[in-house]
Amino acid sequence: MQIDLIGVPMDYGAGRRGVDMGPSAIRYAGIKDAIQGLGHVVNDWGNVEVPVFEACESCDPKLRFLDVIVPVARRLADQVERFVKAGHFPVTLGGDHSMALGSISGAARQRRLGLIWVDAHADFNTAETTPSGNIHGMPLAALAGLGDPRLVGLGQTSQPAVNPAHIAIIGARDLDTGERDNLRQAGVAVFSMDQIDRDGLFTVARKAIEIVSRGTDGIYLSLDLDGVDPLYAPGVGTPVSGGLTYREAHLICEMLAETGRLAGLDLVEVNPILDERNKTALMAVELAVSALGKRVY
């Protein structure tokens, strides 16, 4: 495959600084060489332009830095759309999870997507339900058509980028009360860690893949490293204990690779300030190559 890498050095959506250095950490961990080692052709397009944090102000406490995040997301969406239109596979490096507003919107302009969202959180808040105002807690809701119209469709269309019936969240274990209601009303499939404990990751991942495959022509994986237990991925801004194990995270990626339908990949919320010897960025690279076809045997 032709793989296109693009970084989004942004932490405006998060409550802690540092994930803006995530793209550099993932590159330093060797993502380009690792993917090329699988036989793919890799183009690294550098980073989407992101304003300097100290030069920006947040005006709305319920939608912090909205006026910065939306233009960045639009630039990313345009870039990802070009990649997908050319028949390439986009891999976006974050950066906080609000960047998925751009990556997934861009891919969805060219393909009817199913979406697997691996995350400790559902990111399904709106301005009415958010306890923090941080937009990295809202992108999935906006992609599904809920929330502020400047986030839904990036203010350019009122149509959701992804049908909620084509979304599956894996690994959730820290949900806000309001977003639980939003998720139920939208009809999004949520596979929490207790369900993984009961049924096993293989069964859960198979169900999730079935859901996102119905009526779609590609699957996008948006992978927040805090979906993995902090034992394996300590360098994230909002760690939650009891997450996916090293092998469970790899199994999700391996099963998606086996479908032959994976259409794009986000690697987000890597925060090197909080990491241990770039451990989390290295984990991101390992998961990426699993999603792109690496096998033990």
C-alpha angles and dihedrals in degrees: 000000000000105000120198117200121199129172128217107196095192133134099164091108095054134079095227130050123240110065088096084078092054097097091054092048092051092048090048088052087063106254095155095051092043093054092043087053088066090059097258124133110240128201118187110204096186121231136327110246111265123180120244109269096226091055094058134075132205114226104178117054090201094052105030115201092353091149090057099040098051097056090047090050091050092052090049092047091054091050095047091047089057091050093051093043088055090054094252130136115242122217113185121197120209160258117155122337095258085082088075087076086073104034097049095038089054094049091045091059088069104030138032098243137207110203131213112193113195107193144127085231131049095223086211101130127122130201087271096054104031116115093195110028089232109144094211083076091058113047099097092051090051093047087053091051102262127122140021112006090230088064099037105081087353087276091295100093136012092221118105115246090224130026107243088228087064096055128095125181117205125194101016115164107146113056129163118231094244095049091051087061091046092051094050093048092048093047096232116165110241120192105188126193092259089059089049088051091051101041104023128246095267092058093044094048091048091053091047092050091049091052096049093043097058111102095351134107099210143014123232119201117208106188120192108192090220086071085076118074113266088241087074100025110032096155100084131109098232108032119183122190121233098048136143116310123236092261095043091055091049092048092057090053094044092050091050091050090052091058091065086215102097108130105177146350138220121197106191147167097033105155112188092187088068097036133104113235091326090298095148095049089050088052089052090053092049092050091048093055091047089054089049096053112280114148135181090229 
